[in-house]
Amino acid sequence: MTIQLVFLARLRERFGVSREAFALTADIDTVAALLAALRKRGGAFAEELAEGRAFRVAVNQDVVTFDHPVHAGDEVAIFPPVTGG
């Protein structure tokens, strides 16, 4: 059971990858659990996804809250907030 992770903007640059397949485990059932698993990688993942850092998450192209469920086959995009002007 896998999901597709997509990293955009500065996160793509910091992580050195724009997308990857990620294997879900039984304990990863929400966006919050996914983010916790990614933080455990350490380095840029721990820094950029730390609590209090500004980033958004979309599941299947819908922006969601961290309590949103994740399921096999989902596309989960993580990106910094976008401003324009």
C-alpha positions in Angstrom: 0.0 0.0 0.0 1.6 3.2 -1.2 0.8 6.9 -1.7 2.5 9.4 -4.0 4.2 12.2 -2.1 4.7 15.5 -4.1 7.0 18.2 -2.7 6.7 21.7 -4.2 8.7 25.0 -4.3 11.3 25.3 -1.5 10.5 21.9 -0.1 11.4 20.2 -3.4 14.7 22.0 -3.3 15.4 21.2 0.4 14.4 17.5 0.1 16.2 17.1 -3.3 13.2 15.3 -4.8 9.9 16.4 -6.3 8.0 13.2 -5.8 8.3 9.7 -4.4 6.3 6.6 -3.6 5.8 6.2 0.1 4.8 2.9 1.7 2.0 3.3 4.3 2.1 1.3 7.5 -0.8 0.5 9.7 0.0 3.4 12.0 0.0 6.0 9.2 -3.7 6.8 8.7 -3.8 10.6 8.8 -1.8 13.5 7.4 -0.5 14.2 11.0 0.9 10.6 11.2 2.4 10.9 7.8 4.2 14.1 8.7 5.5 12.5 11.9 6.9 9.6 9.9 8.6 12.1 7.5 10.0 14.1 10.4 11.7 10.9 11.7 13.9 10.9 8.6 15.7 13.8 10.2 17.7 16.5 8.4 15.7 18.8 6.1 12.5 16.8 6.6 12.6 17.3 10.4 13.5 21.0 9.9 11.0 21.9 7.2 8.1 19.9 8.6 8.6 20.9 12.2 5.5 22.0 14.1 5.2 25.8 13.7 6.7 25.8 10.2 4.6 27.3 7.4 3.4 24.6 5.0 0.2 23.2 3.6 -0.9 19.8 2.6 -3.3 18.7 -0.2 -4.7 15.2 -0.6 -5.8 14.4 -4.1 -5.5 18.1 -4.9 -7.8 19.3 -2.1 -6.1 21.3 0.7 -6.8 19.5 4.0 -6.2 19.7 7.7 -3.7 17.4 9.5 -6.5 15.2 10.8 -7.5 14.2 7.3 -7.2 10.5 6.5 -4.7 9.1 4.0 -5.4 6.0 2.0 -3.4 3.8 -0.4 -3.4 5.4 -3.8 -3.7 9.0 -2.6 -1.5 11.8 -3.8 -0.3 13.9 -1.0 1.3 17.2 -1.9 3.3 19.3 0.7 4.0 22.9 -0.1 4.8 26.3 1.4 2.0 28.8 1.5 1.7 30.8 -1.7 1.5 34.6 -1.8 1.1 36.8 -4.7 1.2 40.4 -5.5 
